[in-house]
Amino acid sequence: MTAVKPEDKCWYPMRVTYSREMKVKEALDALDVESFLPMQWRVVDDKKVYRKKKLVPAISNLIFIHASRQLISRLKATRAALQPLRYITAKAATPANKPEILVVPDRQMENFMRVASVEDERVMFLDNNDFVNRIGQHVRITEGFFAGVEGEIKRIQGNRRVMVRLEGIAAVAITFVPSSCIELTE
């Protein structure tokens, strides 16, 4: 991973404590700070209505923010609504093993957002990290709604699917892409 300076604008995956993703997203939108919160429809039980569909965050306690680390830290310190934000870190491959703040490359984030923005049955969010972290064959979708998206072919629930992964953070799979619309890359 290349070193990122605090003033560089990057995509930061951030934890949000106590499931306050929606409040944090609203606060960031009010400040015109670009962010992405993957959402999906889920059937929930309600006391008044037995079962209903509701749009909820697809990945608990996670939001992506496109800003500089300086700006995020300043907002966390000055805005009460943004205090629940926490940087996600990973151990660096350095002799000191100092934790490094995770950053998602722009192209990888674009692919993830294109797929994760679809709020219907065409996509499924994956949470089994052992399964997700096994490397698949790299492909690019050439036609259709997801044309241009790059990912990996994985066998999920008995079917071949295109999965877009943010390593160590999240993964989403497209439920069906015809073989004729896929080309192998590198």
N, C-alpha and C positions, 0 to 999 in steps of 0.2 A: 504494500500500500504506500502511495506517495504521501509525503508530509503535506498537510493542509495548514495554511496559515490562518490565524484567527479572523483575519479580515476577508478571507475568500468566501464567496457565496457558494454554498454547497447544499445538497440534500442531507439533512440529519434525521435519522430515525430516532424518535424520542419516546421514552416511557411516560405515561401519564398516570399518576397515582390515583387510586380510588375511583377508577372508571369515569373520570371527568373529561373524556375525549371531546364530547360535544361542546361543553363549555369552553374548553381551550380553543377549539376550532372557531367558535363564534368570536372569541376575543382576538384571535389572530386575523380573522376576516375584517373585523372592525378597525384593526391597525394596518390593513392592506399588506399583511405579511403572507406570502404564498405558502400554502400548506396543502397536504393531501391526507384525507381520512378515508380509508377503504370502507365502504358500506355494503350491506347486503340485506335482503328481505328474509326475515325469519318469522315462523309462526310462534306466537307467544300466548300464554294463558293470561286472561284478564279477568278481574273480578266481575265486571259488568257484562262483558261479552266473553263467551266461553273461549273462543280461539279467534285470533285475528293476525293478519300479517303486519309486520312493523319493520321499518327501515332502521337498522341498528349498526354500530361499528362491527366490521367483519373480524377484526383482530383486536381482542381486548387490550386495553391500556397501551395502544400504539398510535402515534401520529407522525407524519413526515413533514419537516419544515425546511423550506428553501430560503436560506438566509445565511448571513455570516455568523460565526460563533460569537463574535463580539456583540452583535445585535441581540441574539437569543439570550445571552447571559445578562445583558442590560435589561431586557424586557422581563426576564425571570425575577430580577432584583427589584424592579419598580412597579410591576403589575401583579396584583394579588391573584387575578384569574390565571396567570401563567406560572405561578409558583409550583404547581404540581408537576411541571416538566422535569425530566431527568435524562441526561445524556446516556446512550447505550455504549458501553465500552467492551473491548475485546483485548485479550493479552497480546501484546506485540511480540514479534519474533526477534526481540533485541535481548542482549545479555541481561539487562536490568529487568526485563519482563514488566515494564511499566505499562499499565492499561492505556489503550489508545481509543479515542472517541471514534465510533464508527461513522463513516460517510458513505453514501450510496452514489456511485458514478451517475452522471446525468443520463447517459444512454440506457443504462440498466433501469433507472427510475422511470424513464419515458415508457419503456416496454411494460413495466409493472403497472403503471397508471393506465395505459391503454386497455389492459386486460382487466384490472381490478375495478375500473370505473363502470363496467357493465354490471347492472344490478338485476340480473335475471339468471335463469338456469344454465346459461352457456358457460359460466365460470364456477369453479369451486375453490375455496381457500383450503390449503393444506396445513396441517399442524403437526404431523409426525416428522420431526426433524431428522431422525435416523434415516427414514425412507427418503426424505427430500434431499438430503446431502449426498446421496449416491449419484455420481455424475452420469448423465445420459448423453445421447447423441445430440450435438448442437444443430438446430434447424432455424429456418426463416420461413414465415408464412408468406406466400406470394400472391394470394387472391382472397377476396372476400372481406368481411368486416374487419378482421385482424391483420390485413395485409401489411407487411413491413415489421411485424412483431418478431423478435428473436427469442428463442427459448431452447428447451431440451425436450426430447421425446422420452416419456416415462410410461411404464405400464402401471396404471392406477385402476383399481377395482376391475381388473381383467381387460381393460381397454387401453390402447395406445393414445396418449394425450400429449399435448404441448404444454409444458410447465414453464412458467417464468418465475425465477427464484432470485431473491435478494439474500445472499448467503448469510446464514446465521440470524436472519431477521424474520422473513416471511416468504411464502410461496403461494402462487395461484395457478390453477390449471384450466385450460380451455377444454370443455367437455367433449367436443367433436370438431375435428378438422380433417377434411378428406385428404388422403395421401397425395392426390394430384395437386394440392395447393401447398405442398411443403417441399422445400429444397434444403439439402444438406449444406452446412457452412463449415468452414475450417475444420 
